[in-house]
């Protein structure tokens, strides 16, 4: 089965949003079990062990990077796919914009 670039782009945007924005992650399609409170308190991050300041939202930044790479790949594709490639690129642009707005919102 073959997916169009638009379907793939929208799927990437949905996954990025579900990973990055907890409110969207509560959807049954993307929900994952929450870790137990004991597991959360026992985890240590590299920032805790080295004393460096932790990146506030590494998942959002990773999602932005992934969307930018996907957009670049689609822009370099040799075929237009009946206009679906253009729609997928636009969907990536919108998803990237929303994720950047989410980061700005958190700075308030």
C-alpha positions in Angstrom: 0.0 0.0 0.0 1.4 3.4 -1.0 0.7 6.6 1.0 0.7 10.0 -0.6 3.1 12.8 0.7 0.0 14.6 2.1 -1.0 11.7 4.2 2.6 11.2 5.4 3.0 14.9 6.2 -0.3 15.0 8.1 0.7 11.9 9.9 4.0 13.4 10.9 2.3 16.6 12.1 -0.2 14.6 14.2 2.6 12.5 15.7 4.7 15.6 16.4 1.8 17.3 18.0 0.9 14.3 20.1 4.4 13.9 21.4 4.9 17.5 22.1 1.6 18.8 23.3 0.2 16.9 26.3 -3.3 18.0 25.7 -3.3 16.3 22.3 -1.6 13.2 23.7 -4.7 12.5 25.8 -6.5 11.4 22.6 -7.1 7.6 22.7 -5.3 7.3 19.3 -2.0 8.7 20.8 -2.4 8.1 24.5 0.3 6.1 26.3 0.2 4.8 29.9 1.5 7.3 32.4 4.6 6.2 34.4 4.0 5.5 38.1 4.9 8.3 40.5 7.7 6.1 42.0 9.2 5.6 38.5 9.2 9.4 37.9 10.9 10.2 41.2 13.6 7.6 40.6 14.6 8.8 37.2 17.6 11.1 36.8 18.3 13.2 33.8 21.8 14.1 32.4 21.1 17.6 33.5 20.6 16.5 37.1 23.8 14.6 37.2 26.0 17.2 35.5 24.5 20.3 37.0 23.7 21.8 33.6 20.4 23.4 32.8 18.1 21.0 31.1 16.5 21.8 27.7 13.0 22.9 28.5 11.2 20.9 25.8 13.5 18.6 23.9 10.6 16.6 22.4 9.2 19.7 20.7 12.6 20.7 19.3 13.1 17.1 18.0 9.7 17.2 16.4 10.5 20.5 14.7 13.8 19.1 13.4 12.0 16.0 12.1 9.4 18.0 10.3 12.1 20.3 8.8 14.0 17.2 7.5 10.7 15.7 6.1 9.9 19.0 4.4 13.4 19.2 2.8 13.0 15.6 1.6 9.7 16.4 0.0 11.0 19.6 -1.6 13.8 17.5 -3.2 11.4 14.8 -4.5 11.5 14.4 -8.2 7.7 14.1 -8.6 4.8 16.3 -7.7 2.4 13.5 -6.8 -0.7 15.3 -8.2 -0.3 18.3 -5.9 -0.1 16.2 -2.7 3.6 17.0 -2.2 2.8 20.7 -2.1 0.0 20.0 0.4 2.3 17.9 2.6 5.0 20.6 2.6 2.3 23.2 3.6 1.2 20.9 6.4 4.8 20.6 7.7 5.1 24.4 7.6 1.9 24.7 9.7 3.0 22.1 12.1 6.4 23.7 12.5 4.7 27.1 13.1 2.4 25.6 15.8 5.3 24.0 17.6 7.3 27.2 17.6 4.3 29.0 18.9 4.0 26.4 21.7 7.6 27.1 22.7 7.0 30.9 22.7 3.9 30.4 24.8 5.8 28.5 27.4 8.3 31.4 27.8 5.5 33.6 29.1 
